[in-house]
Amino acid sequence: MKFLKTLKIQASNNGVSTGLYPIKTKGEKIHSYSPADGKLIAAVSSTDASSYEAVIKKAQSAFAEWRNWPAPKRGEIVRQIGEELRKNKKDLGQLVSYEMGKSLQEGLGEVQEMIDICDFAVGLSRQLHGLTMHSERPGHRMYEQYHPLGLVGIISSFNFPVAVWSWNAALAWVCGDVCIWKPSEKTPLCAIACQHIIQSVLKKNNVPEGVSNIIVGDRQVGEWMSNDIRIPLLSATGSTRMGKAVGAAVGQRLGRSLLELGGNNAIIITENADLDMALIGATFGAVGTAGQRCTSTRRLIIHEKIYNKFKEKLVKAYGQIRIGDPLNEKNHVGPVIDKDAVKMYLDAIEKCKAEGGKFVVEGGVVKGKGFESGCYVKPCIAEVKNSFDIVQHETFAPILYLMKYKTLDEAIAMQNGVPQGLSSAIMTNNMRQAEQFLSQVGSDCGIANVNIGTSGAEIGGAFGGEKETGGGRESGSDAWKVYMRRQTNTINYTDKLPLAQGISFNL
């Protein structure tokens, strides 16, 4: 395919790189197959212990120089990276769609997120501010400043194979850090493509080799990063199970972890909702990316007065969903990532039925011409109780659960009554209901929306969740602070040395 050649993806690639140059590795080959057609795209050499050490040392050397570049100059590098992404948006978006399986529109949207975070980071490079405080001691000045943290490890998931890396990398770079990226072993070629795209910018500007690094590998590589004291911050996106392991390992060495984990997101649809608007938000939230977003809509909590009416509209909408080749813009839903994901989807359906779930739109694997990869599944809908065990867990698949409520207090309790706390939404034209949902007795999620769905987030707002979602915040707002170390400074400009708290110490 043309976009593979444009992005310099060949039959075999080295999965270990310091941005400008590949590093030799004797690691085993990781084969990337497209879930769209089941074809092998390329084989990538994984990271071994020796190449891992080479990357870490190169990154340490690069940090010693990069941190001394003025922040606006670092921002200029990120600006140019954003321009290169603009030039390659179509090709990279197609690769994201082909290797991961999400629709082309979503693939292009993911690259746009990368462009947007570069724009955000450029502005930020001139706003890395501290605070000044009044000292209790005369002739003293106090202030806070932020310094680069060092090596930032980034472990990304297959469902957003490039965007989440850019959220971290763009901010980390303008803060003066260097990045070591471990992409999902299910989507390594997207990472290699990104390195190819930014190479010209790094080389043209004499950026130190080792500012941008990738290391491809399995869980073992992630464990190396988690336990490596040379990586003060590890940002990890994935399952709650994975996040608990990363958090424990990083915490044991007193490092920092930024965790973006599972979501079990709900939309409350009130009796005062615009049902046509709610239908669009719920349907896209549930079936977009084949239900493989951390912000995918998993649960609809619907007021009993409109329950049947909305259910009918939803069933009709599902009947119009087009499943097929994600590179065909006419299709709404592509495949799930692989056959393991298909099995997880089928198992969840059986568990739901065993607990008493009633399917109003049946699921199953799509077969026939064009579906030979075996990774296409039908978005389905089940009527359930929030207390079902399967409902309490995140299933990375297009399964949507419906449930009724009588009062808003009951609905909010159901929304909050799961271990995860990422994204949430309410559909209502009643201001009081909206404000209650957003209040301290409302949604307990990191993201709470009114009259938009749970899926999708803008770069300007900090992204992340609470409870088993990990508590991390990436992207906008003041998320930059996690990539820096804070230092408090006190300057005495007198010829005396008074002590704080009025302590007297005379010699």
The 8 nearest C-alpha neighbors of each residue, nearest first, counted from 0:
[[1, 3, 2, 4, 5, 94, 40, 93],
 [0, 2, 4, 3, 5, 90, 6, 93],
 [1, 3, 90, 5, 4, 0, 6, 94],
 [4, 2, 8, 6, 1, 5, 0, 7],
 [5, 3, 7, 1, 6, 2, 8, 9],
 [4, 6, 2, 7, 3, 1, 90, 8],
 [5, 7, 3, 4, 192, 8, 2, 195],
 [8, 6, 4, 5, 9, 3, 192, 195],
 [9, 7, 3, 6, 4, 192, 10, 188],
 [10, 8, 11, 7, 12, 41, 4, 3],
 [9, 11, 41, 42, 12, 8, 40, 43],
 [10, 12, 42, 9, 41, 43, 13, 8],
 [13, 11, 43, 14, 42, 9, 44, 10],
 [12, 14, 44, 43, 15, 21, 11, 16],
 [13, 15, 215, 44, 43, 45, 214, 12],
 [16, 14, 214, 22, 213, 13, 21, 46],
 [15, 17, 21, 213, 18, 212, 22, 20],
 [18, 16, 212, 209, 19, 20, 211, 208],
 [17, 19, 211, 212, 16, 194, 20, 198],
 [20, 18, 17, 198, 208, 21, 202, 16],
 [19, 21, 17, 16, 18, 22, 208, 15],
 [22, 20, 16, 15, 17, 13, 23, 19],
 [23, 21, 16, 15, 24, 50, 20, 17],
 [24, 22, 21, 50, 25, 15, 13, 16],
 [23, 25, 26, 50, 47, 46, 22, 44],
 [24, 26, 47, 27, 23, 44, 46, 45],
 [27, 25, 45, 47, 46, 24, 44, 28],
 [26, 28, 45, 44, 29, 25, 46, 47],
 [27, 29, 44, 43, 45, 42, 30, 26],
 [28, 30, 43, 42, 44, 45, 27, 31],
 [31, 29, 42, 41, 43, 28, 32, 39],
 [30, 32, 40, 41, 39, 42, 185, 29],
 [33, 31, 39, 38, 40, 37, 34, 30],
 [32, 34, 98, 37, 35, 38, 97, 36],
 [35, 33, 37, 36, 336, 100, 337, 374],
 [34, 36, 33, 100, 324, 37, 334, 97],
 [37, 35, 372, 38, 34, 33, 371, 370],
 [36, 38, 372, 33, 34, 32, 35, 39],
 [39, 37, 32, 36, 33, 40, 34, 372],
 [40, 38, 32, 41, 31, 33, 37, 30],
 [39, 41, 32, 31, 38, 33, 10, 42],
 [42, 40, 10, 11, 31, 39, 30, 43],
 [41, 43, 30, 11, 29, 28, 31, 12],
 [44, 42, 12, 29, 28, 14, 13, 11],
 [45, 43, 28, 13, 14, 26, 27, 29],
 [46, 44, 26, 216, 215, 27, 14, 28],
 [45, 47, 26, 216, 215, 214, 50, 24],
 [46, 48, 26, 50, 49, 24, 51, 25],
 [49, 47, 51, 50, 52, 46, 26, 220],
 [48, 50, 52, 51, 47, 53, 24, 46],
 [49, 51, 53, 52, 47, 24, 48, 46],
 [52, 50, 48, 54, 53, 49, 47, 46],
 [51, 53, 55, 49, 50, 54, 56, 48],
 [52, 54, 50, 56, 51, 55, 57, 49],
 [53, 55, 57, 51, 52, 56, 58, 50],
 [56, 54, 58, 52, 57, 53, 59, 51],
 [57, 55, 59, 53, 58, 54, 52, 60],
 [56, 58, 54, 60, 209, 59, 55, 53],
 [59, 57, 209, 61, 55, 56, 60, 54],
 [60, 58, 56, 62, 61, 57, 55, 63],
 [59, 61, 57, 63, 58, 62, 56, 64],
 [60, 62, 58, 207, 209, 59, 64, 63],
 [61, 63, 65, 59, 64, 60, 66, 177],
 [62, 64, 60, 61, 65, 66, 59, 67],
 [65, 63, 62, 61, 66, 67, 207, 60],
 [64, 66, 62, 67, 68, 61, 63, 175],
 [67, 65, 175, 68, 64, 62, 63, 147],
 [68, 66, 65, 64, 69, 63, 175, 70],
 [67, 69, 65, 66, 70, 72, 73, 64],
 [70, 68, 72, 71, 67, 73, 66, 175],
 [69, 71, 73, 124, 72, 173, 74, 68],
 [72, 70, 74, 124, 73, 69, 125, 75],
 [73, 71, 75, 74, 69, 70, 68, 76],
 [74, 72, 70, 173, 76, 75, 71, 69],
 [75, 73, 121, 71, 77, 72, 124, 173],
 [74, 76, 78, 72, 73, 77, 71, 79],
 [77, 75, 79, 73, 74, 78, 80, 72],
 [76, 78, 80, 74, 75, 79, 117, 81],
 [79, 77, 75, 81, 76, 80, 121, 117],
 [78, 80, 82, 76, 81, 77, 75, 83],
 [81, 79, 77, 83, 82, 78, 197, 84],
 [80, 82, 114, 84, 78, 79, 117, 83],
 [81, 83, 79, 85, 84, 80, 86, 78],
 [84, 82, 80, 86, 85, 81, 87, 79],
 [83, 85, 87, 81, 82, 86, 88, 80],
 [86, 84, 82, 88, 83, 87, 81, 114],
 [85, 87, 83, 84, 88, 82, 89, 81],
 [86, 88, 84, 85, 90, 89, 91, 83],
 [89, 87, 85, 91, 84, 90, 92, 86],
 [88, 90, 92, 91, 87, 93, 107, 86],
 [91, 89, 2, 93, 92, 87, 88, 94],
 [90, 92, 94, 88, 93, 89, 87, 95],
 [93, 91, 107, 106, 95, 89, 90, 94],
 [92, 94, 96, 90, 91, 95, 97, 89],
 [93, 95, 97, 91, 96, 92, 98, 90],
 [96, 94, 92, 106, 93, 98, 97, 99],
 [95, 97, 101, 100, 93, 106, 94, 103],
 [96, 98, 94, 100, 95, 99, 33, 93],
 [97, 99, 33, 95, 96, 94, 100, 186],
 [98, 100, 96, 95, 97, 101, 336, 186],
 [101, 99, 96, 334, 97, 333, 35, 34],
 [100, 102, 288, 96, 333, 99, 325, 105],
 [103, 101, 325, 105, 104, 96, 333, 106],
 [102, 104, 106, 326, 105, 96, 325, 107],
 [105, 103, 107, 102, 106, 108, 328, 92],
 [104, 106, 108, 102, 103, 107, 109, 101],
 [107, 105, 92, 103, 96, 109, 108, 95],
 [106, 108, 92, 104, 110, 109, 105, 103],
 [109, 107, 105, 111, 106, 110, 104, 112],
 [108, 110, 112, 106, 111, 107, 162, 105],
 [111, 109, 113, 107, 112, 108, 88, 92],
 [110, 112, 108, 114, 113, 109, 115, 107],
 [113, 111, 115, 109, 110, 114, 162, 116],
 [114, 112, 110, 111, 116, 115, 162, 165],
 [113, 115, 111, 81, 117, 112, 116, 84],
 [114, 116, 112, 118, 117, 113, 111, 119],
 [115, 117, 119, 113, 118, 114, 120, 166],
 [116, 118, 120, 114, 115, 119, 81, 77],
 [119, 117, 115, 121, 116, 120, 114, 78],
 [118, 120, 116, 117, 122, 121, 115, 123],
 [121, 119, 123, 117, 122, 118, 170, 116],
 [122, 120, 74, 118, 124, 123, 119, 78],
 [123, 121, 120, 124, 119, 125, 118, 126],
 [122, 124, 120, 126, 125, 121, 119, 127],
 [123, 125, 71, 74, 70, 121, 122, 173],
 [126, 124, 123, 71, 122, 127, 70, 121],
 [125, 127, 123, 128, 124, 122, 70, 71],
 [128, 126, 125, 124, 123, 129, 145, 174],
 [127, 129, 126, 130, 144, 145, 125, 143],
 [128, 130, 144, 143, 145, 127, 131, 142],
 [131, 129, 143, 142, 132, 128, 144, 141],
 [130, 132, 142, 141, 143, 133, 129, 140],
 [133, 131, 141, 142, 134, 130, 140, 143],
 [134, 132, 141, 140, 135, 131, 139, 142],
 [133, 135, 136, 139, 140, 141, 132, 137],
 [134, 136, 137, 133, 499, 139, 500, 501],
 [137, 135, 134, 139, 138, 497, 499, 498],
 [138, 136, 139, 135, 134, 497, 493, 491],
 [137, 139, 493, 492, 491, 136, 140, 134],
 [140, 138, 491, 490, 137, 136, 134, 492],
 [139, 141, 490, 489, 134, 133, 491, 142],
 [142, 140, 489, 132, 488, 131, 134, 133],
 [141, 143, 131, 488, 130, 132, 487, 489],
 [142, 144, 487, 129, 130, 486, 488, 131],
 [145, 143, 129, 486, 485, 487, 146, 142],
 [144, 146, 485, 484, 483, 486, 129, 147],
 [145, 147, 484, 483, 148, 485, 144, 486],
 [148, 146, 483, 175, 176, 174, 149, 484],
 [147, 149, 483, 484, 482, 176, 146, 150],
 [150, 148, 176, 147, 62, 151, 177, 231],
 [149, 151, 230, 177, 178, 176, 231, 152],
 [152, 150, 178, 232, 233, 230, 177, 179],
 [151, 153, 233, 179, 178, 180, 234, 232],
 [152, 154, 180, 234, 235, 233, 181, 179],
 [155, 153, 235, 181, 182, 180, 236, 234],
 [156, 154, 182, 236, 183, 235, 153, 164],
 [155, 157, 183, 237, 158, 236, 160, 159],
 [158, 156, 160, 183, 159, 186, 185, 99],
 [157, 159, 156, 160, 291, 292, 99, 288],
 [160, 158, 157, 161, 162, 156, 163, 109],
 [159, 161, 157, 158, 156, 186, 162, 189],
 [162, 160, 164, 159, 163, 165, 189, 190],
 [163, 161, 165, 164, 113, 109, 159, 112],
 [164, 162, 166, 165, 161, 159, 155, 167],
 [165, 163, 167, 162, 161, 166, 168, 155],
 [164, 166, 168, 162, 167, 163, 169, 113],
 [167, 165, 163, 474, 164, 168, 169, 116],
 [166, 168, 165, 164, 170, 169, 171, 163],
 [167, 169, 165, 171, 170, 166, 172, 164],
 [170, 168, 172, 165, 171, 167, 117, 166],
 [171, 169, 173, 172, 168, 167, 120, 479],
 [170, 172, 168, 174, 176, 169, 173, 482],
 [173, 171, 175, 176, 174, 169, 170, 168],
 [172, 174, 73, 175, 74, 124, 170, 171],
 [175, 173, 171, 172, 147, 176, 170, 483],
 [176, 174, 66, 147, 172, 173, 65, 171],
 [177, 175, 149, 171, 172, 147, 174, 150],
 [178, 176, 210, 150, 62, 151, 172, 211],
 [179, 177, 151, 211, 150, 152, 212, 210],
 [180, 178, 212, 152, 213, 153, 151, 211],
 [179, 181, 213, 153, 212, 152, 182, 214],
 [180, 182, 154, 214, 215, 213, 153, 155],
 [183, 181, 155, 154, 187, 180, 184, 215],
 [182, 184, 185, 156, 157, 186, 155, 187],
 [183, 185, 187, 186, 216, 217, 182, 215],
 [184, 186, 183, 157, 187, 31, 99, 336],
 [187, 185, 183, 184, 188, 157, 189, 98],
 [188, 186, 190, 184, 189, 182, 183, 185],
 [189, 187, 191, 190, 186, 192, 8, 31],
 [188, 190, 192, 191, 187, 186, 95, 193],
 [191, 189, 193, 188, 192, 187, 182, 194],
 [190, 192, 188, 194, 193, 189, 195, 187],
 [193, 191, 195, 189, 190, 194, 6, 188],
 [192, 194, 196, 190, 195, 191, 189, 197],
 [195, 193, 191, 192, 197, 196, 18, 198],
 [194, 196, 192, 198, 193, 197, 191, 6],
 [197, 195, 193, 194, 198, 192, 83, 199],
 [196, 198, 200, 194, 199, 195, 80, 193],
 [199, 197, 201, 195, 200, 196, 19, 194],
 [198, 200, 202, 201, 197, 203, 196, 195],
 [201, 199, 203, 197, 198, 202, 204, 80],
 [202, 200, 206, 198, 204, 199, 203, 205],
 [201, 203, 205, 199, 204, 200, 198, 206],
 [202, 204, 200, 201, 205, 199, 206, 198],
 [203, 205, 202, 206, 201, 200, 76, 199],
 [206, 204, 202, 203, 201, 207, 208, 200],
 [205, 207, 201, 204, 202, 208, 210, 65],
 [208, 206, 61, 209, 210, 205, 65, 64],
 [209, 207, 210, 61, 17, 19, 206, 18],
 [208, 210, 58, 17, 57, 61, 211, 212],
 [211, 209, 177, 61, 208, 178, 58, 207],
 [212, 210, 18, 178, 209, 17, 177, 179],
 [213, 211, 17, 179, 18, 16, 180, 209],
 [214, 212, 180, 16, 15, 179, 181, 215],
 [213, 215, 15, 181, 46, 14, 180, 216],
 [216, 214, 45, 14, 181, 46, 182, 15],
 [215, 217, 45, 220, 46, 184, 214, 218],
 [216, 218, 219, 220, 184, 221, 215, 183],
 [219, 217, 221, 220, 222, 216, 223, 184],
 [218, 220, 222, 221, 217, 223, 216, 224],
 [221, 219, 223, 222, 218, 216, 217, 224],
 [220, 222, 218, 224, 219, 223, 225, 217],
 [221, 223, 225, 219, 224, 220, 226, 218],
 [224, 222, 220, 221, 226, 225, 227, 219],
 [223, 225, 221, 227, 222, 226, 220, 152],
 [226, 224, 222, 249, 223, 248, 227, 245],
 [225, 227, 223, 224, 248, 249, 222, 228],
 [226, 228, 224, 229, 225, 230, 223, 249],
 [229, 227, 230, 226, 231, 252, 254, 225],
 [228, 230, 227, 231, 150, 55, 149, 59],
 [229, 231, 150, 228, 232, 227, 151, 152],
 [232, 230, 254, 255, 229, 228, 150, 151],
 [233, 231, 255, 151, 230, 256, 152, 254],
 [232, 234, 152, 256, 151, 153, 257, 235],
 [233, 235, 257, 153, 256, 258, 152, 154],
 [234, 236, 154, 258, 153, 155, 257, 233],
 [237, 235, 259, 155, 260, 156, 258, 154],
 [238, 236, 260, 156, 241, 235, 259, 239],
 [237, 239, 260, 241, 240, 261, 242, 236],
 [238, 240, 242, 260, 241, 261, 243, 467],
 [241, 239, 238, 243, 242, 244, 237, 260],
 [240, 242, 238, 244, 239, 243, 245, 237],
 [243, 241, 239, 245, 244, 240, 246, 238],
 [242, 244, 246, 240, 241, 245, 247, 239],
 [243, 245, 247, 241, 242, 246, 248, 240],
 [246, 244, 242, 248, 247, 243, 225, 249],
 [245, 247, 243, 249, 244, 248, 250, 242],
 [246, 248, 250, 244, 245, 249, 251, 243],
 [249, 247, 245, 251, 250, 246, 225, 226],
 [248, 250, 254, 246, 225, 251, 252, 247],
 [251, 249, 253, 247, 252, 248, 254, 246],
 [250, 252, 248, 253, 249, 247, 254, 246],
 [251, 253, 250, 249, 254, 228, 248, 226],
 [254, 252, 250, 251, 249, 255, 231, 228],
 [255, 253, 249, 231, 252, 250, 232, 256],
 [254, 256, 232, 231, 233, 249, 253, 257],
 [255, 257, 233, 232, 234, 258, 246, 249],
 [256, 258, 234, 471, 233, 235, 259, 255],
 [257, 259, 469, 471, 235, 234, 260, 256],
 [260, 258, 236, 469, 471, 468, 463, 235],
 [261, 259, 468, 237, 239, 238, 236, 469],
 [262, 260, 468, 238, 239, 293, 419, 393],
 [261, 263, 293, 421, 419, 264, 294, 420],
 [264, 262, 393, 419, 297, 265, 261, 392],
 [263, 265, 296, 422, 297, 423, 262, 298],
 [264, 266, 298, 423, 299, 296, 414, 297],
 [265, 267, 424, 299, 425, 423, 300, 268],
 [266, 268, 425, 300, 301, 299, 426, 269],
 [269, 267, 301, 426, 425, 300, 272, 266],
 [270, 268, 271, 302, 272, 427, 426, 267],
 [269, 271, 272, 302, 305, 304, 268, 427],
 [272, 270, 427, 269, 428, 429, 273, 426],
 [273, 271, 427, 426, 269, 274, 428, 270],
 [272, 274, 276, 275, 277, 427, 271, 426],
 [273, 275, 277, 276, 272, 278, 309, 268],
 [276, 274, 278, 277, 273, 279, 312, 272],
 [277, 275, 274, 278, 279, 273, 280, 450],
 [276, 278, 274, 280, 275, 279, 281, 273],
 [277, 279, 275, 281, 276, 280, 274, 282],
 [278, 280, 282, 276, 277, 281, 283, 275],
 [281, 279, 452, 277, 278, 283, 282, 284],
 [280, 282, 284, 278, 279, 283, 277, 285],
 [283, 281, 285, 279, 284, 280, 278, 286],
 [284, 282, 287, 286, 285, 280, 281, 279],
 [283, 285, 296, 295, 281, 454, 282, 287],
 [284, 286, 296, 282, 283, 295, 290, 397],
 [285, 287, 289, 290, 397, 283, 284, 282],
 [286, 288, 283, 289, 290, 284, 285, 332],
 [287, 289, 101, 290, 291, 286, 292, 332],
 [290, 288, 286, 287, 397, 291, 332, 335],
 [289, 291, 397, 396, 286, 288, 285, 295],
 [292, 290, 395, 288, 289, 396, 158, 293],
 [293, 291, 295, 294, 290, 158, 288, 395],
 [292, 294, 262, 295, 261, 291, 260, 421],
 [295, 293, 454, 292, 453, 422, 262, 264],
 [296, 294, 292, 284, 454, 285, 290, 293],
 [295, 297, 285, 284, 264, 265, 298, 453],
 [296, 298, 399, 264, 263, 265, 295, 400],
 [299, 297, 265, 400, 399, 296, 401, 264],
 [298, 300, 401, 266, 265, 301, 267, 400],
 [301, 299, 267, 402, 403, 266, 268, 401],
 [300, 302, 268, 403, 306, 267, 299, 404],
 [303, 301, 404, 269, 304, 403, 270, 305],
 [302, 304, 306, 403, 305, 404, 405, 301],
 [305, 303, 302, 306, 270, 307, 405, 308],
 [306, 304, 308, 303, 307, 302, 309, 270],
 [305, 307, 303, 309, 308, 301, 304, 302],
 [308, 306, 310, 309, 305, 311, 304, 303],
 [309, 307, 305, 311, 310, 306, 312, 304],
 [308, 310, 312, 311, 306, 307, 305, 313],
 [311, 309, 307, 313, 312, 308, 306, 314],
 [310, 312, 314, 308, 309, 313, 307, 315],
 [313, 311, 309, 315, 310, 314, 316, 308],
 [312, 314, 316, 310, 315, 311, 309, 317],
 [313, 315, 317, 311, 316, 312, 310, 318],
 [314, 316, 318, 312, 313, 317, 311, 319],
 [317, 315, 313, 318, 319, 314, 312, 320],
 [318, 316, 314, 319, 320, 315, 313, 378],
 [317, 319, 315, 316, 320, 314, 321, 313],
 [318, 320, 317, 316, 321, 315, 314, 331],
 [321, 319, 317, 318, 331, 322, 316, 332],
 [320, 322, 330, 331, 319, 332, 323, 329],
 [323, 321, 332, 330, 333, 331, 320, 324],
 [322, 324, 333, 330, 325, 332, 321, 369],
 [323, 325, 326, 327, 333, 35, 330, 322],
 [326, 324, 102, 333, 327, 103, 101, 100],
 [327, 325, 103, 324, 328, 102, 96, 93],
 [326, 328, 325, 329, 324, 330, 103, 323],
 [327, 329, 330, 326, 103, 104, 325, 102],
 [328, 330, 327, 331, 321, 325, 326, 323],
 [331, 329, 321, 328, 322, 323, 332, 327],
 [332, 330, 321, 322, 320, 102, 329, 333],
 [333, 331, 322, 330, 289, 102, 321, 323],
 [332, 334, 325, 323, 100, 101, 102, 324],
 [335, 333, 375, 374, 100, 34, 35, 336],
 [336, 334, 374, 337, 289, 375, 340, 100],
 [335, 337, 34, 99, 100, 334, 340, 374],
 [338, 336, 340, 339, 374, 335, 34, 341],
 [339, 337, 341, 340, 374, 342, 373, 336],
 [340, 338, 342, 341, 337, 343, 336, 344],
 [341, 339, 343, 338, 342, 337, 344, 335],
 [340, 342, 338, 344, 339, 343, 374, 345],
 [341, 343, 345, 339, 344, 340, 346, 338],
 [342, 344, 340, 346, 341, 345, 347, 339],
 [343, 345, 341, 347, 342, 346, 396, 340],
 [346, 344, 342, 348, 347, 343, 341, 349],
 [345, 347, 343, 349, 348, 344, 342, 350],
 [348, 346, 350, 344, 345, 349, 351, 343],
 [347, 349, 351, 345, 346, 350, 352, 344],
 [350, 348, 352, 346, 351, 347, 353, 345],
 [351, 349, 353, 347, 352, 348, 346, 354],
 [350, 352, 356, 348, 354, 349, 353, 347],
 [351, 353, 356, 355, 349, 354, 350, 348],
 [352, 354, 350, 351, 355, 349, 356, 348],
 [355, 353, 351, 352, 356, 350, 387, 388],
 [356, 354, 352, 353, 357, 351, 383, 387],
 [355, 357, 352, 383, 351, 382, 354, 381],
 [358, 356, 382, 381, 359, 355, 352, 383],
 [359, 357, 381, 360, 361, 380, 382, 356],
 [358, 360, 380, 381, 361, 357, 382, 314],
 [361, 359, 380, 379, 358, 362, 314, 381],
 [362, 360, 379, 358, 359, 380, 363, 377],
 [363, 361, 379, 377, 378, 360, 376, 364],
 [362, 364, 377, 376, 365, 361, 345, 378],
 [363, 365, 376, 375, 377, 366, 362, 373],
 [366, 364, 376, 375, 363, 377, 370, 367],
 [367, 365, 370, 364, 371, 368, 373, 375],
 [366, 368, 370, 369, 371, 365, 373, 372],
 [369, 367, 370, 371, 366, 365, 372, 323],
 [368, 370, 371, 367, 323, 324, 36, 366],
 [369, 371, 368, 366, 372, 367, 373, 375],
 [370, 372, 373, 369, 36, 368, 367, 366],
 [373, 371, 37, 36, 374, 370, 34, 35],
 [372, 374, 371, 375, 370, 338, 366, 364],
 [375, 373, 334, 372, 335, 337, 338, 34],
 [376, 374, 334, 365, 373, 364, 335, 370],
 [377, 375, 364, 365, 363, 374, 378, 334],
 [376, 378, 362, 363, 379, 364, 365, 375],
 [379, 377, 397, 398, 362, 286, 376, 380],
 [380, 378, 362, 360, 398, 361, 377, 399],
 [379, 381, 399, 360, 358, 359, 398, 400],
 [382, 380, 358, 400, 357, 359, 356, 401],
 [381, 383, 401, 357, 356, 400, 402, 358],
 [384, 382, 356, 402, 401, 381, 400, 385],
 [383, 385, 386, 387, 402, 382, 390, 356],
 [384, 386, 387, 390, 383, 413, 402, 391],
 [385, 387, 384, 388, 391, 390, 416, 383],
 [388, 386, 390, 389, 385, 384, 391, 354],
 [387, 389, 391, 390, 386, 392, 354, 385],
 [388, 390, 391, 392, 387, 351, 350, 347],
 [391, 389, 387, 392, 388, 385, 386, 393],
 [390, 392, 388, 389, 417, 387, 393, 386],
 [393, 391, 390, 389, 394, 388, 263, 417],
 [392, 394, 263, 395, 262, 261, 391, 390],
 [393, 395, 396, 392, 344, 347, 343, 398],
 [394, 396, 291, 290, 393, 397, 292, 344],
 [395, 397, 290, 394, 291, 398, 344, 289],
 [398, 396, 290, 378, 289, 286, 285, 399],
 [399, 397, 379, 396, 380, 378, 400, 297],
 [398, 400, 380, 297, 298, 285, 379, 381],
 [399, 401, 298, 381, 382, 380, 297, 299],
 [402, 400, 382, 299, 298, 383, 381, 300],
 [401, 403, 300, 383, 382, 384, 301, 299],
 [404, 402, 301, 303, 302, 300, 306, 405],
 [403, 405, 302, 410, 303, 301, 406, 409],
 [404, 406, 302, 303, 409, 407, 403, 410],
 [407, 405, 409, 408, 404, 410, 302, 411],
 [408, 406, 410, 409, 411, 405, 432, 404],
 [407, 409, 411, 406, 410, 412, 441, 405],
 [410, 408, 412, 406, 407, 411, 413, 404],
 [409, 411, 407, 413, 412, 408, 404, 414],
 [412, 410, 414, 408, 413, 409, 415, 407],
 [411, 413, 409, 415, 410, 414, 416, 408],
 [414, 412, 416, 410, 411, 415, 409, 385],
 [413, 415, 411, 412, 416, 265, 410, 442],
 [416, 414, 412, 413, 417, 443, 411, 442],
 [417, 415, 413, 414, 412, 418, 385, 391],
 [416, 418, 391, 419, 415, 414, 263, 420],
 [417, 419, 467, 466, 420, 416, 391, 392],
 [420, 418, 467, 468, 262, 417, 466, 263],
 [421, 419, 444, 465, 464, 466, 468, 262],
 [420, 422, 464, 444, 262, 445, 468, 446],
 [423, 421, 446, 264, 453, 444, 294, 447],
 [424, 422, 447, 265, 453, 264, 266, 446],
 [425, 423, 448, 266, 447, 449, 453, 452],
 [424, 426, 267, 449, 266, 268, 450, 427],
 [425, 427, 450, 268, 272, 449, 269, 267],
 [428, 426, 272, 271, 429, 269, 425, 450],
 [427, 429, 271, 272, 430, 273, 426, 433],
 [428, 430, 427, 432, 431, 271, 433, 272],
 [431, 429, 433, 432, 434, 428, 427, 435],
 [432, 430, 434, 433, 429, 435, 436, 428],
 [433, 431, 435, 429, 430, 434, 436, 427],
 [434, 432, 430, 436, 431, 435, 429, 437],
 [433, 435, 437, 431, 436, 432, 438, 430],
 [436, 434, 438, 432, 437, 433, 441, 431],
 [435, 437, 441, 433, 434, 438, 442, 432],
 [436, 438, 434, 441, 435, 442, 433, 447],
 [439, 437, 441, 435, 440, 436, 434, 442],
 [438, 440, 441, 437, 442, 435, 443, 436],
 [441, 439, 438, 442, 435, 436, 437, 443],
 [440, 442, 436, 438, 437, 439, 435, 411],
 [441, 443, 444, 436, 437, 415, 411, 447],
 [442, 444, 415, 420, 441, 445, 465, 440],
 [445, 443, 420, 421, 446, 442, 422, 464],
 [444, 446, 464, 421, 463, 465, 422, 420],
 [445, 447, 422, 444, 423, 421, 448, 464],
 [448, 446, 423, 424, 422, 444, 442, 445],
 [449, 447, 424, 451, 423, 425, 450, 446],
 [448, 450, 425, 451, 424, 426, 433, 447],
 [451, 449, 426, 425, 427, 448, 452, 424],
 [450, 452, 449, 448, 280, 424, 453, 426],
 [453, 451, 280, 454, 424, 281, 284, 450],
 [454, 452, 423, 422, 424, 294, 296, 284],
 [455, 453, 294, 284, 295, 452, 296, 456],
 [454, 456, 453, 457, 294, 452, 284, 295],
 [457, 455, 458, 454, 462, 460, 453, 459],
 [456, 458, 459, 460, 455, 112, 475, 462],
 [457, 459, 475, 460, 474, 116, 115, 456],
 [460, 458, 475, 457, 476, 461, 474, 119],
 [459, 461, 475, 476, 458, 457, 462, 474],
 [460, 462, 475, 476, 474, 473, 472, 478],
 [463, 461, 473, 472, 474, 460, 464, 475],
 [464, 462, 472, 471, 445, 259, 421, 470],
 [465, 463, 445, 421, 470, 468, 420, 444],
 [464, 466, 470, 420, 468, 445, 469, 444],
 [465, 467, 468, 420, 419, 469, 418, 470],
 [468, 466, 419, 469, 418, 239, 465, 420],
 [467, 469, 260, 261, 464, 465, 466, 419],
 [470, 468, 258, 467, 471, 259, 260, 465],
 [469, 471, 465, 464, 468, 463, 258, 466],
 [472, 470, 257, 258, 463, 469, 259, 464],
 [473, 471, 463, 462, 461, 478, 470, 474],
 [474, 472, 462, 478, 461, 475, 463, 166],
 [473, 475, 166, 461, 458, 478, 462, 460],
 [476, 474, 459, 461, 460, 458, 478, 477],
 [475, 477, 461, 460, 478, 459, 474, 479],
 [478, 476, 479, 480, 475, 461, 481, 474],
 [477, 479, 480, 473, 476, 475, 472, 481],
 [480, 478, 477, 481, 482, 170, 483, 171],
 [479, 481, 482, 483, 478, 477, 484, 145],
 [480, 482, 479, 483, 478, 484, 257, 232],
 [483, 481, 480, 479, 171, 148, 174, 147],
 [484, 482, 148, 147, 480, 146, 481, 145],
 [485, 483, 146, 148, 145, 147, 486, 482],
 [486, 484, 145, 144, 483, 146, 487, 143],
 [485, 487, 144, 143, 145, 488, 484, 146],
 [486, 488, 143, 142, 144, 485, 489, 141],
 [489, 487, 142, 141, 143, 486, 490, 144],
 [490, 488, 141, 140, 142, 491, 139, 487],
 [489, 491, 140, 139, 492, 141, 488, 138],
 [492, 490, 139, 493, 138, 140, 489, 496],
 [491, 493, 138, 139, 490, 494, 140, 495],
 [494, 492, 495, 138, 491, 139, 496, 137],
 [493, 495, 496, 492, 491, 138, 497, 139],
 [496, 494, 493, 497, 491, 492, 138, 137],
 [497, 495, 498, 494, 491, 493, 136, 138],
 [496, 498, 495, 136, 499, 501, 503, 502],
 [499, 497, 502, 501, 496, 500, 503, 136],
 [498, 500, 501, 502, 497, 136, 135, 503],
 [499, 501, 502, 498, 135, 136, 503, 497],
 [502, 500, 499, 498, 503, 497, 136, 135],
 [503, 501, 498, 500, 499, 504, 497, 505],
 [502, 504, 505, 501, 498, 497, 499, 500],
 [503, 505, 502, 506, 498, 497, 501, 496],
 [506, 504, 503, 502, 497, 496, 498, 495],
 [505, 504, 503, 496, 497, 502, 495, 498]]
